[in-house]
């Protein structure tokens, strides 16, 4: 029988070997039948709990390889750098450019989220607004909420041609070349605003996608997007004074002179 001193290194060895493990597997390696013993030993190491499978799986921080969204999966078990499903859903909704419909967030997280989103709404951690007959989940903070709703309206007002190209829905090189050519004809300010508009249409991750397509710095795209959302745009004169078609004059004989 093992002594009362159980070492957390036994858990580390198992997790390094198997990548992930359930509470029963961790109890077995420690030779205990008590859950609290495992939890006490886990607190001695840096670990993560899965947000899928009702949090049944564990891994080490050093094993997880989180992507740019803060997500990592091993086989079909999913982990988030933000914690469980509730906290992950809250972070994603609050930081999103245009809020999320439940189906959109499920597509990203690869798990059902409706129950979690409703719980977050009841707790006041996020809010929801009805848009085109569906509930859009958004931040509860008023100023940021208005930005998300405006961005969503822009997204749904018209499809994004640039998004189609980036997503591979429309692949002809001629079309991509046409977009890049049009972009090259704009001045610096117009390029920034155009890139920001296309990022808004794209939604989450749009800054990076549009920056890659148009060979821009991500910060430039983000600034254009923020300028549009905050309406921080000075409207330049479309024509300079005196520009445009010359006025029609009459000559001495009364005839028109074009």
PyMOL commands that set and color helices and strands:
alter all, ss='L'
color gray80, all
select helices_A, chain A and resi 8-18+23-30+35-42+53-55+85-95+102-109+114-122+142-157+161-167+173-184+188-202+206-214+218-229
alter helices_A, ss='H'
color red, helices_A
select strands_A, chain A and resi 21-22+47-49+57-60+71-74+77-80+100-101+127-131+134-138+249-250+256-257
alter strands_A, ss='S'
color yellow, strands_A
deselect
rebuild
show_as cartoon
